[in-house]
Amino acid sequence: MTVTEERELHHPPDWPWEYRRFFDLFNEGDYFEAHEVLEDLWAIEVAPLKNYYKGLIQAAVAICHWERGNVSGAWRLWKSAREYLLPFPATYEGFDLGPFRNAVDQLFTPLRENLHIAPRIDKSLIPRLHLHPLDQSRK
């Protein structure tokens, strides 16, 4: 079985390839590449889906910035990502968005409390992302 075939088993095939790939890359800890692949889909989308993708993209880049030591940039991006994601319901486009927002809020709590200390990211708090089949998500 190829890597691509193996990945297809983890996600329902009814979502765009770029969206599914974002989830794979995010779960692998490659937040920069995850944002890159979803940008391809974001670029051709229209609102409101465009804003949803932008929120996911910014969330991934926020984590990437924090890993690289840019805590102020990470905090700014997460605040922006959160604003893009807040209007969407707890489950959206096959994704449990509400728990994701809560988990990333918890992850970013140390930055909210003090940007000047520049704490290390607690990677154990980074959530794993999962997609549900299309028929359970879009009605």
C-alpha atoms as an extended CHARMM CRD file, in Angstrom:
* protein
*
       139  EXT
         1         1  MET       CA              0.0000000000        0.0000000000        0.0000000000  PROA      1               0.0000000000
         2         2  THR       CA              1.3700000000        3.4100000000       -0.9300000000  PROA      2               0.0000000000
         3         3  VAL       CA              1.5110000000        6.3250000000        1.5140000000  PROA      3               0.0000000000
         4         4  THR       CA             -1.2530000000        8.0400000000       -0.4590000000  PROA      4               0.0000000000
         5         5  GLU       CA             -3.4810000000        4.9520000000       -0.2940000000  PROA      5               0.0000000000
         6         6  GLU       CA             -2.7760000000        4.6260000000        3.4210000000  PROA      6               0.0000000000
         7         7  ARG       CA             -3.7410000000        8.2690000000        4.0080000000  PROA      7               0.0000000000
         8         8  GLU       CA             -6.9620000000        7.7920000000        2.0360000000  PROA      8               0.0000000000
         9         9  LEU       CA             -7.9990000000        5.2170000000        4.6300000000  PROA      9               0.0000000000
        10        10  HSD       CA             -7.8000000000        7.8530000000        7.3670000000  PROA      10              0.0000000000
        11        11  HSD       CA            -10.1840000000       10.3200000000        5.7220000000  PROA      11              0.0000000000
        12        12  PRO       CA            -13.4260000000        9.9610000000        3.8330000000  PROA      12              0.0000000000
        13        13  PRO       CA            -12.7780000000       10.4480000000        0.1090000000  PROA      13              0.0000000000
        14        14  ASP       CA            -15.5820000000       12.9750000000       -0.3130000000  PROA      14              0.0000000000
        15        15  TRP       CA            -13.5780000000       15.9860000000        0.9050000000  PROA      15              0.0000000000
        16        16  PRO       CA            -11.1950000000       17.9660000000       -1.3320000000  PROA      16              0.0000000000
        17        17  TRP       CA             -7.7040000000       16.5140000000       -1.4730000000  PROA      17              0.0000000000
        18        18  GLU       CA             -6.1380000000       19.7110000000       -0.0890000000  PROA      18              0.0000000000
        19        19  TYR       CA             -8.5000000000       19.6850000000        2.9080000000  PROA      19              0.0000000000
        20        20  ARG       CA             -7.7210000000       16.0440000000        3.6990000000  PROA      20              0.0000000000
        21        21  ARG       CA             -4.0130000000       16.6610000000        3.2340000000  PROA      21              0.0000000000
        22        22  PHE       CA             -4.1340000000       19.6020000000        5.6620000000  PROA      22              0.0000000000
        23        23  PHE       CA             -5.3940000000       17.2290000000        8.3590000000  PROA      23              0.0000000000
        24        24  ASP       CA             -2.6600000000       14.6940000000        7.6210000000  PROA      24              0.0000000000
        25        25  LEU       CA              0.1330000000       17.2620000000        7.6840000000  PROA      25              0.0000000000
        26        26  PHE       CA             -1.2160000000       18.9300000000       10.8140000000  PROA      26              0.0000000000
        27        27  ASN       CA             -1.3460000000       15.5750000000       12.6000000000  PROA      27              0.0000000000
        28        28  GLU       CA              2.2220000000       14.8600000000       11.4700000000  PROA      28              0.0000000000
        29        29  GLY       CA              3.3240000000       18.1260000000       13.0880000000  PROA      29              0.0000000000
        30        30  ASP       CA              4.1690000000       19.7850000000        9.7670000000  PROA      30              0.0000000000
        31        31  TYR       CA              2.1350000000       22.9380000000       10.4160000000  PROA      31              0.0000000000
        32        32  PHE       CA              3.8890000000       25.0520000000        7.8000000000  PROA      32              0.0000000000
        33        33  GLU       CA              3.2600000000       22.5450000000        5.0150000000  PROA      33              0.0000000000
        34        34  ALA       CA             -0.3190000000       22.0340000000        6.2460000000  PROA      34              0.0000000000
        35        35  HSD       CA             -0.9620000000       25.7400000000        5.8270000000  PROA      35              0.0000000000
        36        36  GLU       CA              0.6710000000       25.7190000000        2.3770000000  PROA      36              0.0000000000
        37        37  VAL       CA             -1.5420000000       22.9510000000        0.9970000000  PROA      37              0.0000000000
        38        38  LEU       CA             -4.7580000000       24.4670000000        2.3630000000  PROA      38              0.0000000000
        39        39  GLU       CA             -3.8300000000       27.8500000000        0.8960000000  PROA      39              0.0000000000
        40        40  ASP       CA             -4.2570000000       26.2870000000       -2.5610000000  PROA      40              0.0000000000
        41        41  LEU       CA             -7.8850000000       25.5260000000       -1.7360000000  PROA      41              0.0000000000
        42        42  TRP       CA             -8.4400000000       28.8090000000        0.1280000000  PROA      42              0.0000000000
        43        43  ALA       CA             -7.2780000000       30.7690000000       -2.9410000000  PROA      43              0.0000000000
        44        44  ILE       CA            -10.1260000000       29.4450000000       -5.1080000000  PROA      44              0.0000000000
        45        45  GLU       CA            -12.8780000000       29.4130000000       -2.4690000000  PROA      45              0.0000000000
        46        46  VAL       CA            -15.5050000000       32.0360000000       -1.6100000000  PROA      46              0.0000000000
        47        47  ALA       CA            -16.9940000000       33.0720000000        1.7340000000  PROA      47              0.0000000000
        48        48  PRO       CA            -17.9620000000       31.6240000000        4.1170000000  PROA      48              0.0000000000
        49        49  LEU       CA            -15.7700000000       28.5880000000        3.3780000000  PROA      49              0.0000000000
        50        50  LYS       CA            -12.8630000000       30.8700000000        2.4750000000  PROA      50              0.0000000000
        51        51  ASN       CA            -12.9500000000       32.3460000000        6.0010000000  PROA      51              0.0000000000
        52        52  TYR       CA            -13.1010000000       28.8890000000        7.5800000000  PROA      52              0.0000000000
        53        53  TYR       CA            -10.0280000000       27.7900000000        5.6240000000  PROA      53              0.0000000000
        54        54  LYS       CA             -8.2470000000       31.0220000000        6.5430000000  PROA      54              0.0000000000
        55        55  GLY       CA             -8.8870000000       30.3270000000       10.2250000000  PROA      55              0.0000000000
        56        56  LEU       CA             -7.4360000000       26.8140000000        9.9390000000  PROA      56              0.0000000000
        57        57  ILE       CA             -4.4560000000       28.1250000000        7.9760000000  PROA      57              0.0000000000
        58        58  GLN       CA             -3.7350000000       30.8010000000       10.5640000000  PROA      58              0.0000000000
        59        59  ALA       CA             -4.0980000000       28.3180000000       13.4330000000  PROA      59              0.0000000000
        60        60  ALA       CA             -1.4830000000       26.0590000000       11.8410000000  PROA      60              0.0000000000
        61        61  VAL       CA              0.8800000000       28.9650000000       11.1960000000  PROA      61              0.0000000000
        62        62  ALA       CA              0.3880000000       30.2220000000       14.7600000000  PROA      62              0.0000000000
        63        63  ILE       CA              1.6270000000       26.8830000000       16.0860000000  PROA      63              0.0000000000
        64        64  CYS       CA              4.5180000000       26.9510000000       13.6130000000  PROA      64              0.0000000000
        65        65  HSD       CA              5.5200000000       30.4530000000       14.7920000000  PROA      65              0.0000000000
        66        66  TRP       CA              5.4450000000       29.3880000000       18.4220000000  PROA      66              0.0000000000
        67        67  GLU       CA              7.6000000000       26.3340000000       17.6820000000  PROA      67              0.0000000000
        68        68  ARG       CA             10.1250000000       28.6500000000       16.0340000000  PROA      68              0.0000000000
        69        69  GLY       CA             10.1680000000       31.0050000000       19.0300000000  PROA      69              0.0000000000
        70        70  ASN       CA              8.0720000000       33.8420000000       17.5980000000  PROA      70              0.0000000000
        71        71  VAL       CA              5.5880000000       33.9750000000       20.4650000000  PROA      71              0.0000000000
        72        72  SER       CA              4.1600000000       37.4110000000       19.7070000000  PROA      72              0.0000000000
        73        73  GLY       CA              3.5160000000       36.4150000000       16.0930000000  PROA      73              0.0000000000
        74        74  ALA       CA              2.0180000000       33.1320000000       17.2570000000  PROA      74              0.0000000000
        75        75  TRP       CA             -0.3320000000       34.8940000000       19.6640000000  PROA      75              0.0000000000
        76        76  ARG       CA             -1.4530000000       37.4620000000       17.0580000000  PROA      76              0.0000000000
        77        77  LEU       CA             -2.1340000000       34.7350000000       14.4990000000  PROA      77              0.0000000000
        78        78  TRP       CA             -4.0990000000       32.5820000000       16.9270000000  PROA      78              0.0000000000
        79        79  LYS       CA             -6.2560000000       35.5840000000       17.9290000000  PROA      79              0.0000000000
        80        80  SER       CA             -6.9450000000       36.2340000000       14.2490000000  PROA      80              0.0000000000
        81        81  ALA       CA             -7.5640000000       32.5420000000       13.4950000000  PROA      81              0.0000000000
        82        82  ARG       CA             -9.9860000000       32.3330000000       16.3970000000  PROA      82              0.0000000000
        83        83  GLU       CA            -11.9410000000       35.3290000000       15.0550000000  PROA      83              0.0000000000
        84        84  TYR       CA            -12.2440000000       33.6440000000       11.6660000000  PROA      84              0.0000000000
        85        85  LEU       CA            -13.3680000000       30.3470000000       13.2310000000  PROA      85              0.0000000000
        86        86  LEU       CA            -15.8020000000       31.6670000000       15.8740000000  PROA      86              0.0000000000
        87        87  PRO       CA            -18.7780000000       32.2340000000       13.5220000000  PROA      87              0.0000000000
        88        88  PHE       CA            -18.8270000000       28.5700000000       12.5050000000  PROA      88              0.0000000000
        89        89  PRO       CA            -20.7610000000       25.8680000000       14.3680000000  PROA      89              0.0000000000
        90        90  ALA       CA            -19.0980000000       23.3110000000       16.6250000000  PROA      90              0.0000000000
        91        91  THR       CA            -19.1370000000       20.7830000000       13.7750000000  PROA      91              0.0000000000
        92        92  TYR       CA            -18.3790000000       22.1770000000       10.3370000000  PROA      92              0.0000000000
        93        93  GLU       CA            -17.2360000000       20.6170000000        7.0810000000  PROA      93              0.0000000000
        94        94  GLY       CA            -16.7960000000       17.2400000000        8.7260000000  PROA      94              0.0000000000
        95        95  PHE       CA            -14.6190000000       18.6050000000       11.5130000000  PROA      95              0.0000000000
        96        96  ASP       CA            -15.2900000000       18.9630000000       15.2440000000  PROA      96              0.0000000000
        97        97  LEU       CA            -14.3530000000       22.6310000000       15.1940000000  PROA      97              0.0000000000
        98        98  GLY       CA            -15.6550000000       23.4950000000       18.6750000000  PROA      98              0.0000000000
        99        99  PRO       CA            -13.3240000000       21.0690000000       20.4730000000  PROA      99              0.0000000000
       100       100  PHE       CA            -10.4550000000       22.2280000000       18.2310000000  PROA      100             0.0000000000
       101       101  ARG       CA            -11.0280000000       25.8890000000       19.1720000000  PROA      101             0.0000000000
       102       102  ASN       CA            -11.1570000000       24.9440000000       22.8530000000  PROA      102             0.0000000000
       103       103  ALA       CA             -8.0010000000       22.8140000000       22.6450000000  PROA      103             0.0000000000
       104       104  VAL       CA             -6.0020000000       25.5020000000       20.8590000000  PROA      104             0.0000000000
       105       105  ASP       CA             -7.3030000000       28.1190000000       23.3190000000  PROA      105             0.0000000000
       106       106  GLN       CA             -5.9150000000       25.9240000000       26.1040000000  PROA      106             0.0000000000
       107       107  LEU       CA             -2.6400000000       25.4910000000       24.2070000000  PROA      107             0.0000000000
       108       108  PHE       CA             -2.2710000000       29.2720000000       23.8740000000  PROA      108             0.0000000000
       109       109  THR       CA             -3.1980000000       30.1090000000       27.4890000000  PROA      109             0.0000000000
       110       110  PRO       CA              0.4620000000       30.5790000000       28.5570000000  PROA      110             0.0000000000
       111       111  LEU       CA              0.9370000000       33.1910000000       25.8110000000  PROA      111             0.0000000000
       112       112  ARG       CA             -2.2390000000       35.0240000000       26.7330000000  PROA      112             0.0000000000
       113       113  GLU       CA             -0.9840000000       35.2590000000       30.3040000000  PROA      113             0.0000000000
       114       114  ASN       CA              2.5180000000       36.5230000000       29.5150000000  PROA      114             0.0000000000
       115       115  LEU       CA              4.1120000000       37.0460000000       26.1110000000  PROA      115             0.0000000000
       116       116  HSD       CA              7.3410000000       38.3340000000       27.6490000000  PROA      116             0.0000000000
       117       117  ILE       CA              8.3580000000       35.0480000000       29.2480000000  PROA      117             0.0000000000
       118       118  ALA       CA              8.2000000000       33.2080000000       25.8860000000  PROA      118             0.0000000000
       119       119  PRO       CA              7.2160000000       29.7930000000       27.2560000000  PROA      119             0.0000000000
       120       120  ARG       CA              7.8830000000       26.6760000000       25.2210000000  PROA      120             0.0000000000
       121       121  ILE       CA              4.9360000000       25.1510000000       23.4240000000  PROA      121             0.0000000000
       122       122  ASP       CA              3.4310000000       22.1270000000       25.1640000000  PROA      122             0.0000000000
       123       123  LYS       CA              3.1210000000       19.8060000000       22.1710000000  PROA      123             0.0000000000
       124       124  SER       CA              1.0310000000       17.3560000000       24.1840000000  PROA      124             0.0000000000
       125       125  LEU       CA             -1.8000000000       19.9340000000       24.0580000000  PROA      125             0.0000000000
       126       126  ILE       CA             -1.8410000000       20.1820000000       20.2630000000  PROA      126             0.0000000000
       127       127  PRO       CA             -5.0230000000       18.3900000000       19.1870000000  PROA      127             0.0000000000
       128       128  ARG       CA             -5.2060000000       15.6290000000       16.5990000000  PROA      128             0.0000000000
       129       129  LEU       CA             -7.6120000000       16.3830000000       13.7800000000  PROA      129             0.0000000000
       130       130  HSD       CA            -10.1720000000       13.9830000000       12.3260000000  PROA      130             0.0000000000
       131       131  LEU       CA            -12.6790000000       14.2960000000        9.4960000000  PROA      131             0.0000000000
       132       132  HSD       CA            -16.1280000000       12.7580000000        9.4310000000  PROA      132             0.0000000000
       133       133  PRO       CA            -17.8360000000       11.5300000000        6.2520000000  PROA      133             0.0000000000
       134       134  LEU       CA            -19.5520000000       14.1750000000        4.1600000000  PROA      134             0.0000000000
       135       135  ASP       CA            -23.0910000000       12.8820000000        4.7190000000  PROA      135             0.0000000000
       136       136  GLN       CA            -22.7490000000       13.4270000000        8.4850000000  PROA      136             0.0000000000
       137       137  SER       CA            -21.5170000000       16.9830000000        8.1150000000  PROA      137             0.0000000000
       138       138  ARG       CA            -23.3710000000       18.7870000000        5.3330000000  PROA      138             0.0000000000
       139       139  LYS       CA            -27.1140000000       18.7190000000        5.4180000000  PROA      139             0.0000000000
